[in-house]
Amino acid sequence: MAARKTPKSVAPKPTTLLIATRKGLWVLGADAARRSWKLTGPHFLGHIVHHAVADPRDGRTLLAAARTGHLGPTIFRSTDRGRTWKEAAQPPAFEPGSGRTVDHSFWLTPGHASEPGVWYAGTSPQGLFKSTDGGATWTGVKGFNEHPQRKAWCGGDQDGTPDGPKLHSVLVDPRDPKHLYIAMSSGGVFESSDGGADWTPLNLGVKALFLPEPDPPFGHDPHCVRLHPRVPDRLYQQNHCGIYRIDRPANRWTDIGAAMPKSVGPIGFPMVLHPRDPETLWVFPMDGSDVWPRVSPGGKPAVYRSVNGGKTWQRQATGMPKSQAWWTVKRQAMTADQAPTVGVYFGTSSGEVWGSRDEGRSWKCIAAHLPHIYAIECS
Amino acid sequence: MRLSARERDGLKVLIPGLLRSYTAGAETVVLPAHATLDEALRHLDARFPGLRFRVVDEQASIRPHIKMFVDGALARRLDTPVADAKELMIVGALSGG
């Protein structure tokens, strides 16, 4: 019997990865089987690209958040999947007179499916910006940037992580465009139910071992927060102090990092969710002991997967080096595709891209010799 | 009416390599008379949109790794007079990594 051809309309879209690095943007495209990969680029050679994201609503718009060592921050836009680019006419910038300056745009999130053209950007230092014209012009979300409690939540602009405090993980509830979450390093996780006009901390249950209070309402250091697209009340968080899950409307996070092996620990930057199964997620642990080396624990890199919402974790390292590999994977540098058997991908601080086309069971280096990788997103 | 040298010759702006994507590769641009560095940069931005924000932040400060020299003198503020200047040199300061 002749093999049935998959109708073209439902054939899996070939995976394309946008690889944002410290020295520019590259694109890594796969064949339909995800066995063969082709690297193209660079775009914006020499620019520090913190994030590059494709718009799932139109399938052709890409935004890239960039700056250089000398030049200030901007956003580049393409409406033809990266063939041509234009700079935003009005990049994210704080209000004149506010005394604050955007050092770089760090995070990009397409808006709700019902709001084509809407994008959000999180910046360093912590600021939230919105575009309603596909990224051409940006204005501050006053409800956050000018919130009377913002400074209490975040500290000063000089506080925060070593390469600058950041607002990241801008999450839009697929059921309600006005229901938003943001996360800040440092500051914690915050929720808005009115499109960003007001914000409420959502941090109970999350450790903040660097603060004197045992269960403070804010001031935490979430590294990456994800909302499940099919079960939007389920959120996961990779934090500076562990791994957490919450099922809204609960307002207290559950520690799911305690189940990680003690020799590896629950510290890391990135976190990726299965696109369809809310119980399955992947993390990439790093060494958060003593002086915080922030490398693969013991020089033995591995992804850890849970298929039961974080109750238990399995090490997934087949194909990765068994020793002397001191990678770090940054918080935006891990992603998953939408294929029936999900592909998982991460990029390293040493410029390698690793991919698994069997949900993490086996891994292969699919690109190397790139600059320090900051972010990887499926396009 | 007799024109001053400045008005006759304009302000020659030396564009560094890192900004030539804005000027279509032009290494120098001549601007008409302006009173201050701020005015000159706004004029430059009108001709080459987006350029100013890459070198001046939203609080009207010259960005930390950008240096501007007006006739060879380091200008730290945007209200630096340029009415009689002949040359504005914009450079990327030394920064590594």
Chai-1 contact restraints between the chains, C-beta under 6 A:
chainA,res_idxA,chainB,res_idxB,connection_type,confidence,min_distance_angstrom,max_distance_angstrom,comment,restraint_id
A,G69,B,S95,contact,1.0,0.0,6.0,A-B,restraint_1
A,H70,B,L18,contact,1.0,0.0,6.0,A-B,restraint_2
A,H70,B,H65,contact,1.0,0.0,6.0,A-B,restraint_3
A,H70,B,I66,contact,1.0,0.0,6.0,A-B,restraint_4
A,H70,B,G92,contact,1.0,0.0,6.0,A-B,restraint_5
A,L71,B,R54,contact,1.0,0.0,6.0,A-B,restraint_6
A,G72,B,F53,contact,1.0,0.0,6.0,A-B,restraint_7
A,G72,B,R54,contact,1.0,0.0,6.0,A-B,restraint_8
A,G72,B,R63,contact,1.0,0.0,6.0,A-B,restraint_9
A,E87,B,G50,contact,1.0,0.0,6.0,A-B,restraint_10
A,A93,B,E58,contact,1.0,0.0,6.0,A-B,restraint_11
A,F94,B,E58,contact,1.0,0.0,6.0,A-B,restraint_12
A,P96,B,E58,contact,1.0,0.0,6.0,A-B,restraint_13
A,T101,B,D57,contact,1.0,0.0,6.0,A-B,restraint_14
A,T101,B,E58,contact,1.0,0.0,6.0,A-B,restraint_15
A,T101,B,Q59,contact,1.0,0.0,6.0,A-B,restraint_16
